[in-house]
């Protein structure tokens, strides 16, 4: 995908919680960074996808970083 954006990042940004869960279950790296050093959690929070952001933080242990 362009700019290093992964399927997990796109799914998180669009609030597709079930897809995010499926990708994580299949081993998606929740802390992978795109070309701007943004992980999936940034995509979720930038687009106000609170449920996805909370899942990534609380249930998966994603690292929060501000690029």
C-alpha positions, 0 to 999 in steps of 0.5 A: 500500500502507498506510504507504507500503510497496512491493511490494519492501519486502513481498517483502524482508520475506517473503524472496521473493528471486526476486520482489525480483530481478524488482522490482529488474530492473524498476526498483524503487527499493531506497532508497525509504522507507515512512512510518517512514523504513524502506527494503526492507533494513530489512524484510529484516533485521527478519524475518531474511531474510539472503539478501535483505538480502545481495542488496540490500546487496552486489549492488544497493547498497542504503543501510543506514539505521536509522530 
